[in-house]
Amino acid sequence: MANTIGEAEENSNDYKAHVFSSSTELLEKLQSKWSSVKKKPYPAMYSSVFDGIILDPAMMLIPIDDHMVHRGHGVFDTAVILDGHIYELDTHLDRILRSASAAKINSPFPKSKLRTVLVQMAAASQCRKGTLRYWLTAGPGNFLLSPSGCPTSAFYAVVIDETFSQRKEGVKVITATVPMKPPTFATMKNVNYLQNVLTLMEAEERGAFATIWIDDEGYIAEGPNVNVAFITKDKELILPIFDKILRGCTAKRLLELAPKLVEQGRLKSVKNAHITVEEAKNAAEMMYVGSTLPVLPIIEWDGNSIGDGKVGELTMAVSDLLWDDMVAGPERIPIPYA
């Protein structure tokens, strides 16, 4: 190993970084990466810096002096594109504006223009299934800590062409050992996701799908980037209170839709409540709840089965409610493709 490192260091001393003599040369280099890609994974991007929609992935760039890049001063959100419609866009826009306010970022545009830009970008992308991801940042300006030198905030957005479908197979999870964010930061959807990344890596290293965070009072919190829900043996659907975690848009919609199952006599009740680890592990059914899932059954936690260790009937009933809402519900905006 010592010889290998030494040889690498010796070779590095001989390395000479290329100096691009012109923007044309650099552009050719950037475009060469995408020349052999048949289907673009990112068919469209918007940047308020350029005030336009970009279709060439080689040009989908963010200034390095944007304070989101070097200080993490930015917030983001995501909405689903399904069958040529955007799902719950207004709900997600309301949340990013709340997050921006908490992060002391003034949006460069009112909500109506943000909405218009996202719909127009989705149309230009020609994407029928995927996600819209978008950011509000303190903007470019300098490399200082304070954003006072940034002339204006920035708005970036991208269409991600990806396939997803209703999840019907159960997954295994573990309890996170990586500390969760404090409530001030956990309740806003900011770009500081290092803890989220590390806890997901922890799960992958241990052969699990993802993790469950427990808060400082011993109550169930959330997953790395999803909410979590439980169905008790008494057929109560419980989601953790949102006081220390992100108020998930899909989780919120689930709380609006699930009372239908109470009316049908399939569930006893639907509520937000504190739930202890012991109560959670004794639940009959367990699930992740998030935008592109929208429900993912959990059948094992820390090596122990949840319920009978199989995907529960009520979990799939909940999943059907959300999936049907995504496919044909009232929270959909048609994309005006050319």
N, C-alpha and C positions, 0 to 999 in steps of 0.2 A: 504493500500500500504506500509506504514511504517513497519508494522509487517512482510509483505511478504519479503521486502528487508532485514530486520533484520534476519529473519529465513534463508534466502539464504546465508547471510554472516556467520551465525553460522555454517551452513552445510559445507560451503567452508573451514572453519577452520579445519574441520575433514577430509577433502579430502587429500589423499596421492597419488601423481603421481607415476605411475608404472615405474620402472627402467628396461629397457630391458637388459637382461644379455648376450645376444648374437645376432649376425646378423641373425641367423637362426630363433630365436624367433620373431624378428622384421619382417622378411620376411613373416613368417606365418601370422602375423597380417595384413600386407599390402595386402597379397593375399586373405585374408578372405573377404575383401570388395568386391572383384570381383568374388568370387566363385559362387555366385548365378546369376550373370549377363549372360544372354544367348547370347546377341549380344553386342559386345564391341563397345562403342561409339567412341573410339580412337584405331583403329586397328593397328596403327604403329606410332613409333616416332623415330627420329634420334637425336643423341647428339654427337657433336664433342668432348665432354669431354671423352666419351667412344669410339668414332670413330666407331659407328655401329648403326644398326637399331634394335629397341626394339619392340617386339610384345606383351610382357606382360604388361598390363596397370599399374600393381602394381609397375613396375620398371621405369615408365616414370617420372623421377625425375630431378630437376634442383638444383644445389648446392645453399645452402642458402647464401653463400658468393659471389655469382655472383652479379656483380654491377647492373644488371638489376633488381634483386630482391629487394635490399635494397636502391638503389639510383635512380632507374628508368633510368639507362643508357643503353638503348637498343632501337632498332627499329624493326619493323615487317612488314609483308605483307601477303597477302592471294591470292590464286588462286583457281579457281573452277575445280572440277572433275565432268565431265558430260559424261555419256555413255562411260566410259572407256577412256576418253581423258582429258588432262589438257588444260584449256583454257587460252590463253594469258600469258603463264608462263614467256616468255622472257621479256615481257613488265613489269610484276610485279617484276622480278628480277632486271631489270634496275632501277626500282624505289627504291627498298630496298637498293641498292648500293648507290644511290644518297642520301637517307635518312641517311645511315651509314656515308657517307662522311660528311654530315652536322652535324652529332652528334659526329664526330671525333672518329669513330670506324673503325678500319681496319679489313676487312673480313679475317678470317683465311684461306679462300680458294678463288681462282679465280671464276668468274661467271660460267665458264664451269663445275667446280666441284660441285658448289652449284646446278646447273641444274641437273647434273647426280645423285647426292644424292637424290634430290626430286623425280625424275622419278623412281629411284630404290625403294625408300620408298613407293611410291604410288603402285608400282607393288607388293611389299611384303605385303601390306595391303589388297590386293584383293578387295579394295573398288571401286565400279563403279560409285558412285554418292556421292559427299560430297565436302569438301574443304581441301586444303593444307594451313596450317598456319606455318609461319617460322619466326625466330628471329635472328638477329645479335646483340650481346651484348659485353660490355667491358670485360666480362669474370669473372670467379671466381678468388679470390686472398686474399681479406681481407674485413674489414668493414669500411675502411676509405672513405673519400669523393673523393679523387683523385684515378683514375684507374691506377696510375703509378705502383702500386704493383701487378697488374694482369699480370701474365706471358704471356698470350695470350688471344685474343678475342675468343668468342664462337659462335657456330651456332647450333640452335635447330630447330626442325621441327616436326609437328604432322599431321596425317591424321584424319580428323573429319568426321565420317560417318553420313551424314544427308540428309534429303530429302528436295528438293525445286522444285518449278515449276514456270512457267510464271505467274506473278501476274496480275489478271484481275479485282479485287475488289478495290474500292477506299477507302482511309483512311482519317482520320481527323488529322490535325496538329495544333500546337500552336506556338506562338513566344516565343523563349527561354528567360528566365530572367537570367540564369546562364551565366556569361561572357564567350565569346569565347577566344580561345588561341590567343596570339599575332602571327603575321605572321611568325616569325622565327620558331616557333614550330608547327603552323598549317600547314605549307607547307611541313614538314617532317612527315613521318608516325612513330612517336615514341610511346613508351609504356605508356606515361603519359596520361591516358584517364579519369582522375577523373572528369574533366569538362564534358566530353562526357557522362559519367555514370550518373552524377547528372542531366544533362539536360534531359536525357531519363527518369529517375525516375520522374522528374517533369511532363513530358508528361503523364506518366502512372498514376500518382496521380490525374491528371485532366481529365482522360478518353480519352486521345489522343494517337495516334500511336507514334508520335515523335515530334520533334521541328524544328524550322527554326531559324538559327542564323542570326542576322543583324550586319554588321560591324560598326566601329566607324564613318564612313561617311554616314551611313544610307542606304547602299546598301545591297542587299541580299547576304549572304555568302554561307552557306551550312547547311546540317542536322547533326545530332550527329555523324554519320559514313558513310554518303552518300552525293553525290552531289545532286543538285536540278536543275530542268529545267522548262522552261515555254514556252507555245505557245500563242502568242498574238492573239488578235482579227483579226490582219492582216496576221495571219498564219506565223509568224516568230518564229522559234525555237531559244530560247536564253538560254545560260548557263552563269552563272556569271564568270567573269574573275578570273583566278587562282592565282592572285597576293597575296592574303591573306588567301587562303584556299588550301586544298590538291588537287593536280591535279589527279583526279580519273582516273584510267585506263579505266573503263567502260565508263565514261563521254568522255574521249579522243577518244575512239573507236566510240562512238555515233556521235561525230563531223565528223568522217571520213565516216560513213555510211549514215547519214541523208541526204546529198546532193542528194541521189537517189530519195528522196521524192520531192525535188525541181525539178529534171528532169521530174518527173511524173506530176508536176503541183499541187501537194497536199500541199506543203509548198512553201512560198515565198522566204525564206532565212534561213540560219543556221549560227549562230555566237556566239562568246563569247562577252559579253558586260556587263557594269554596269547596274543594274536594281534596281530602288527604290522600297520601300515597296508598295507605291501607285500603281506603274505600275504593280508590281507582283500580287497584290490582284485584279487588274482589268484584269488579263490575262484570256484567254478563257479556258486554260488547264494548269495543273501543275503536276509535277511528281518528285519523288525521282529517282536517278540513282545510281546503285551500283552493285557489282559483282554478288551476288546471287539473285538479284531481277529479271532481270536486270533493269526493270522499274516498279515503283510502283505508280499508279495513286493517286493523292491527290485531294479530292473533297470538302474539307472544311478546312478553316484556321481561327483560332480565332473565331469560331462560325459562320462565313460567308461562303457562297457557293463560290466555284471557278467555274466561268462560270455558267452553268445551274445546277451545283451540281451533275452531272453524269460523269462517266468515258468517256473521250473524244475519238472520233474516231481517231484523229491524235496521241493521246497518245498511243493508241494500235497499230497504224501503226509503231510508233517509237519502241515500245516494240517488235513487230514482227521482225523488222530489227535486233535488238540485239539478240533476242532468236534464230533466224535462224542462226546467225553468231556463236553463242555458240554451236549449234547442228551440223552444217555442214560447218562452215566457214574455212578460211585458217589459223586461229590463234590457231589451235588445235594440240596437241602432243599426239599420241597414246601411251597408257601405255602398256609396254611389260610384261603382266602377264605371270607367269609360267604355 
